[in-house]
């Protein structure tokens, strides 16, 4: 490990000042500050003031130099647009102001070692990223890449490097988000994302008054005042999920796409709506409060010395998640294995082959394993596979669903291992079975073509967008035939696989002659069907209890608009757990959706009788009260929900509507403003605030809200692009329909769905 | 401690700004800017861009100080026959090549030494583009650019070039 001094060849500070005076600031002038700070103690106030003044002087000169030729396409006051990154103070921030990771590594060897293999340090340089962003640069211009690089390379954006013929030394590219990127961030502008950070001038120390001392500081100074080091680099914001929101939430602004606001991904919002945030009363299950950092920066014993370790453990700087491609490409074997272990930990998904249906018989045999049933040769069966997003604090897959690939592999094999049915296999060329049930999307452009290579600026809509939201479940139906001459039992297996990235994108990046990228099985479950009678079998470790299996089926059926079946499933839950208030709430929720309001009221009353303080039940009760024109009850119940869950988007939104309907405009405005503070993109807030502000005479604010509503609202013309895409891809059209059937049987043999589209019979006929 | 005198740094900075300007006016290398090349060469580089054929572009950065010439050359060409192209490029090596991981689709590094020039060369490809990056000093046993520095700079530059080619 090099020391900061040795690791940072640079100029002396005096020389840098001379450069500034001469008006010929070197593009690497920044390290001068760090270098000087490293060579002189900062014990004395006078010295500290000098260092601060020197940094300001260097920065100004640097910024003036960059500004002279910078492309201010999106306005002089918005140099980072279409991204949102910003820095404290005036002008561009010289890249050399960021102490190198090697400087930090002197005391934080574990952190450095982990970070070097992690996604954050490789956020910019990987071929997977460059392939896409290079297209943007080469087709629209490098200034548009500020949108991507506000997160992937903020040092370049804030340093003014993303402009034509830039003369910024880009040697920092290889470090992506370096230590002092995250540890210098002072604030997030909002939870809008797109790199909405406010970067401070990097400092590893503050003085006694809390003033930040820019640049590197001798290690012995830090060791003398570790509290002041911590104050400089460990702001409370680093522990908060809003910190992650700055980059793990994104939209495509009109400056990028010359169209309108298009939502990209909302991982932060998904977390906020999950049980782990404890901010949403409407989740189906509950859990302990867990932040993004709680899952992705778990503490582990440290292998290398690190002053940041506590009690022998260190908060992971690997940020383990789903990306196996980057460690695979770079040969970071430890990161790769830990990523695979993370995905396979068994905590995140539950796969349940919940039930069977026989052709010509509407009865559901469920839950499999708990009830006896028989299977005979020659029968056509439908397996109902429930995939539960059990403990992911966001959707599967939360980001970049057009490139990352999770899917369900379903197989039926005879006793000899021969496939009777196989969906979700990989072709010999590595591509995925095109009609597999995948948790991916298909963005389309203005020509109704698939948006390949993550050219997000061309996206107009998505043809389909399959996922499993946090805490929810999906039901996937597979139909297959048992041959008349079957010998022995058949084994049905469902598994969820993950590959980073889809094969066609890997082919685009490398050409077709690349090694196969890892496919990781996240979760799976098999069941053996004997010919003849099948008796109940013991549950396996990891299997959900039967009441939860029914609950998950009910959730999945609700999301497929199968209301009667959903009520049936939730009724099984309350049969097994009559004390479970949420079971009745769930029935009520389905019935309300089904417009069976009287029955819904009866069931929500049962829920409230069991748990009078249930915010979830109160919320749905309030909506029913609105339906039955009981405004006092409606408002009092929603107020109680807001009291219990002050950061609930839904409760604020509905209470705002309730107040509005009762002409309580100030109160209504307050609620929508609270909602907007939680989610700055909420359409209901924009819409209602535009009306409320106008009513209050606040014309300027009303116009602003109206403009944001118009920009962010759904474009009613955009589905045309998706429909045309489906016309060209009829085999995929069912993926846009919640209820659909996967089968390898000819069309006439396939069972007809109760609602929704015709099954996709024959689509997989070649198998 | 790697430190340079104030005068030396001033010279670098002034010359860097000057050459950056002249580089800007005269030539543009698609894969590496003058500032980054100057950082690699430890001094203000002059850029010359040549296009020997429609499928080939050569960027030559050069920095001369006290009689020593430091150069960084990037040669990118499209090839129909990748293996033949890589083999042809590798013929200039004066040391056995070593495979590099995570630079382009594939890459190798080797030395290319002559009486007047001591270079480390990375030869690799991105899809069907073959690139050749060499970092050189004219001085034998140059203390300002020792062998390991040449090697590291060649690798770092090659990564930048490959990144731009993806």
Interface residues (C-beta under 8 A of the other chain):
Chain A: X5 X6 X9 X11 X12 X14 X15 X16 X18 X19 X22 X24 X25 X26 X27 X28 X29 X32 X35 X65 X69 X125 X127 X130 X131 X134 X165 X166 X167 X168 X169 X170 X171 X173 X174 X329 X330 X331 X509 X510 X511 X513 X514
Chain B: X1 X2 X3 X4 X5 X6 X7 X8 X9 X10 X12 X13 X14 X16 X17 X18 X20 X24 X28 X33 X34 X35 X36 X38 X39 X40 X42 X101 X102 X104 X105 X126 X127 X128 X156 X159 X160 X162 X163 X164 X166
